[in-house]
């Protein structure tokens, strides 16, 4: 559980972002650690796009990206850059990934590798050299782009519509009911007990006072049934939560069947 302690200043300094690269990173983690994503929207999406996924993995060596995504619960913050991501354009986000300084990339990659899960197989020397190279940010951005083009971009307009509707709904709920309205429907994953905002995060138990830094809210179609928080001290915390209406993406499946019970139960 992550507890964010809000001040009055934080309560009025919030914003939404729509992040294509954030969606790609989440889907990539589901590909890299399938045992941790057996249910929910990312697993359902990958099943629906199994042929495209197999083609992607057959035609491209994604081991550096998958190794980083599978190594630890933590993954480098530079892969989901801060900034004005609300326009929902992936090229600008990936340019920011590529522009990561060598020192920051090295520190965050080493942190990920040093906390690797015990169940992860020994890291391949070739992959380690790639991840520890000064060109690692560019390599990882290129590999995220490949996942985007094959598995996300063809459906991006439909995904974007879901995310936009969530932002509109919560903005209206905030206007009607204040912060309580903003977070309505997200319990038990996210609970507001003013001045504390509590977010379920597996394996994390931490309390942070925001001290006026504000809060960033990022809806995701690939989050359910998870929530997460970035705690990078250089930027406001970013709360990652399941968007409303994600089941609309699964109503018409390739075989004509309805969505799984697990997905239908979300709304």
Secondary structure, DSSP 4 states (H G I P E B T S, - for coil): -EEEE--HHHHH-EEE---HHHHHHHHHHHHHTGGG-SSSHHHHHHHHTHHHHHHHHHHS--HHHHHHHHH-S---GGGS--S--TT--HHHHHHHHHT--HHHHHHHHHHHHHT--TTSPPPPHHHHHHHTSTTHHHHHHHHHHHHIIIIIGGGHHHHHHHHHHHHHHHHHHHHHHHHHHHTTT-TTTEEEETTEEEE--TT--EEEE-TT--EEEEEETT-TT--EEE--TTS-EEEEEEPTTGGGGGSS-TTSPPPPHHHHTT-
